[in-house]
Amino acid sequence: PQKIGIRAYTGPNYYSQAVVAAKEAIKLKKNAKAVMITGTPGYSAAEDRKNGFLDTIKKEAPEFKMLDIQTGDWKREDTQRVMSDFITKYGDQIELVYTHDDNMTVGAINALKAAGYTADKRPFVASIGGMADGLPAVKEGWSDFTCQQSPILDSQLSINTAVDIINGKQAEAYKEYFMDTPVIDKSNVQKVIDMHLWD
């Protein structure tokens, strides 16, 4: 009999992305005082990118302190406002900023710039997405890293998975296929920019 319905999920594992981000943040400063700006609460990507980060620092760097967590609702302007409030409230206590995607990261960076921080003298900035706006931030020294999430690679994975299912290569009724989301930092950002993944 023909199998119908949802057969597979393809794309990023949001929780794993946050684990990678947390481990990278711990490398930057194991006992950092940090703030987190999340996506829209209740949205799976936002919840997983929050919990994966918090679970990892709790396990691997208990001296890492989260000063505050607020939502930026995936919006650059909202994130800039939240970050400005964080700066007013915590000032130079903030040693690391973690946002749930690069669009929000740019908003946080804009708030840092408006407050007088420079690329050489600022909190560490950690992000996810490897997006068109996030890559220049890494290259210019305003963001320490982001985690790659390419729409092209995502599309290729979904198409290849669909073809495999049609050709009978998936025995399971349902299976998840997660794409790689490696760290992008100063050492490899130009290589990723040259791939034109967001063009």
Secondary structure in CASP SS format (residue, H / E / C, confidence):
PFRMAT SS
TARGET T0000
AUTHOR 0000-0000-0000
METHOD secondary structure of the structure
MODEL  1
P C 1.00
Q C 1.00
K C 1.00
I C 1.00
G C 1.00
I C 1.00
R C 1.00
A E 1.00
Y E 1.00
T E 1.00
G E 1.00
P C 1.00
N C 1.00
Y H 1.00
Y H 1.00
S H 1.00
Q H 1.00
A H 1.00
V H 1.00
V H 1.00
A H 1.00
A H 1.00
K H 1.00
E H 1.00
A H 1.00
I H 1.00
K H 1.00
L H 1.00
K C 1.00
K C 1.00
N C 1.00
A C 1.00
K E 1.00
A E 1.00
V E 1.00
M E 1.00
I E 1.00
T E 1.00
G C 1.00
T C 1.00
P C 1.00
G C 1.00
Y C 1.00
S H 1.00
A H 1.00
A H 1.00
E H 1.00
D H 1.00
R H 1.00
K H 1.00
N H 1.00
G H 1.00
F H 1.00
L H 1.00
D H 1.00
T H 1.00
I H 1.00
K H 1.00
K H 1.00
E H 1.00
A C 1.00
P C 1.00
E C 1.00
F C 1.00
K E 1.00
M E 1.00
L E 1.00
D E 1.00
I E 1.00
Q E 1.00
T E 1.00
G C 1.00
D C 1.00
W C 1.00
K C 1.00
R H 1.00
E H 1.00
D H 1.00
T H 1.00
Q H 1.00
R H 1.00
V H 1.00
M H 1.00
S H 1.00
D H 1.00
F H 1.00
I H 1.00
T H 1.00
K H 1.00
Y H 1.00
G H 1.00
D H 1.00
Q H 1.00
I C 1.00
E C 1.00
L E 1.00
V E 1.00
Y E 1.00
T E 1.00
H C 1.00
D C 1.00
D H 1.00
N H 1.00
M H 1.00
T H 1.00
V H 1.00
G H 1.00
A H 1.00
I H 1.00
N H 1.00
A H 1.00
L H 1.00
K H 1.00
A H 1.00
A C 1.00
G C 1.00
Y C 1.00
T C 1.00
A C 1.00
D C 1.00
K C 1.00
R C 1.00
P C 1.00
F E 1.00
V E 1.00
A E 1.00
S C 1.00
I C 1.00
G E 1.00
G C 1.00
M C 1.00
A C 1.00
D C 1.00
G H 1.00
L H 1.00
P H 1.00
A H 1.00
V H 1.00
K H 1.00
E C 1.00
G C 1.00
W C 1.00
S C 1.00
D C 1.00
F E 1.00
T E 1.00
C E 1.00
Q E 1.00
Q C 1.00
S C 1.00
P H 1.00
I H 1.00
L H 1.00
D H 1.00
S H 1.00
Q H 1.00
L H 1.00
S H 1.00
I H 1.00
N H 1.00
T H 1.00
A H 1.00
V H 1.00
D H 1.00
I H 1.00
I H 1.00
N C 1.00
G C 1.00
K C 1.00
Q C 1.00
A C 1.00
E C 1.00
A C 1.00
Y C 1.00
K E 1.00
E E 1.00
Y E 1.00
F E 1.00
M C 1.00
D C 1.00
T C 1.00
P C 1.00
V E 1.00
I E 1.00
D C 1.00
K C 1.00
S C 1.00
N C 1.00
V H 1.00
Q H 1.00
K H 1.00
V H 1.00
I H 1.00
D H 1.00
M C 1.00
H C 1.00
L C 1.00
W C 1.00
D C 1.00
END
